[in-house]
Amino acid sequence: MSASSQGFALITGASSGIGATYAQRLAARGYDLILVARDQTRLDAMAQSLRQKHAIEVRILRADLTDAADLHRVEHELKNNAAITLLANNSGMSVDGDFLDADIERMQAMLALNILAPTCLAHAAGNAFRTRGRGVIINVASVLALVHEKFNGAYNGSKSFILTLTRTMQRELAESGVQVQAVLPGATRTEIFDRSGNSLNALPPQIVMEVDEMVDAALVGLDAGEAIPLPALEDLAQWQELDRLRGTIVPFLSQSQSASRYRVRSVNDQGAVAD
């Protein structure tokens, strides 16, 4: 059991970047931690540092979330450890190049890590937290969830999936005492670029946010009950208007007849011209 009244926060992709920063910030808030990542050496060093600085309990769960057995172990922890009160669903990767130029095996690994793993963990945590009547789920997506025509469509699509999944969970868990958030960062200074074969140096510096600033903004949004924080977006009304317009077309997307522009004139059995 957790020694902290906050409980344990389980963080995936915790050895660097966004995940490591969530670990630091949540430790400062008094959470005990379960750190999930592949790099045992980094996890050991981080755990030792956080224990000394914050006097919290830190456990390590080394796992490759593209491996079915490792993923199952993390699911099992979420389902059965009643001390866990927060899941930061952060693990992810990108690939180099446009969709058609990218290596298909790398994209398959990306989809396993960006879609299958967070889905399984969100499902496990969502059910466990709903039963307990409390909990927080943070799903880290990307502003590229809103971008359909640029960059690698498989990566963008994986982040669109996370956004859609989160919004559905928000509806299902609305009366449960469980808070669910999808974070949509823009370009953030992390190792994901180097690992994909890209370089942050190719991006204009004014569009790249430091990881500390991004996570701090997302946590301010969490405290404020913001369901979908966009840390870089100054004018929140722009997002609200986009989302409102999306909602206005939803009732008209499924009808018994096609829209008039798709109807063709044809000749019926009696030879008459009909629409």
Residue, then its C-alpha position, 0 to 999 in steps of 0.5 A: m500500500s502507498a504511504s502517501s494519501q495521494g496514492f501511487a501514480l503509475i507513469t509509462g514512458a517514465s525514463s525520459g522526456i514527458g514521462a520523467t517530468y510527470a514523475q518529478r511533478l507528481a512526486a512533488r505533489g506527494y504521490d508515490l510512484i510506479l515508473v514504467a519504461r524499458d531502460q532499467t539504468r535510467l529508471d534506477a537513477m530516477a527512482q533513487s533521486l526522487r526518493q531522496k528529494h521527496a521522501i516518497e516510495v518509488r517502485i520500478l516496473r521495467a516493461d516493453l509495452t510492445d511486448a504482450a507479456d510485459l503489457h499484461r504485467v502492467e495491466h495486472e498492476l493497474k487492475n489489482n493494486a488498489a493503491i494506484t490512483l493515477l495513470a499517466n498514459n504517456s509511452g509513445m514513439s514516432v517514425d521518420g518520413d511520410f506514411l508511404d516512405a516510412d518503414i512499415e515494420r517501424m510503423q507497426a511497432m509504433l501503432a502497438l505502442n501508441i494505440l494498443a498499449p494505452t488502450c489496454l492500460a486505459h481500460a484496466a485503469g478505467n475499470a479499476f478506478r470506476t469500481r473504487g469511485r476515484g482516480v485520474i487518467i492522463n492520456v498524452a496525445s498530440v496536437l497532430a490529432l487535429v492535423h490530417e494532411k501533414f506529416n506521417g498520417a499513421y502517427n497523427g492517426s494514432k494520436s487522433f485515436i487517443l483523443t477519441l478514446t479519451r472523449t469516450m471515456q470522459r462520457e462513460l466515466a462522467e458520474s464515476g468520480v474518475q477524471v480523464q484528460a487528453v493532453l495535446p502538446g505541440a512540438t516538445r523538446t524530448e528524445i522522441f525526435d532523435r529516436s525517430g531519426n528526425s531533429l528538433n533543429a529542423l523546426p523553428p525554435q518558436i514552435v518548440m516548447e520545453v518539456d517542463e513548461m508543457v507538463d506544468a501547463a497540462l497539470v494546471g489544466l488538470d487542476a482546473g478540470e480541463a478535459i483537453p488542455l492544449p498547452a500552446l494555444e493562447d486563445l482557448a475560444q478557438w478550440q471551443e469553437l472548433d469543437r462546437l462546430r464539430g458537434t453541430i454536424v453530428p446529428f446530420l452525419s447518418q440519415s436514411q437518404s444520401a445528400s442531394r448532391y450525391r443523387v443522380r438522375s436515372v430512368n425507372d422501369q417505366g421509362a420516366v426520368a426520376d431523381 
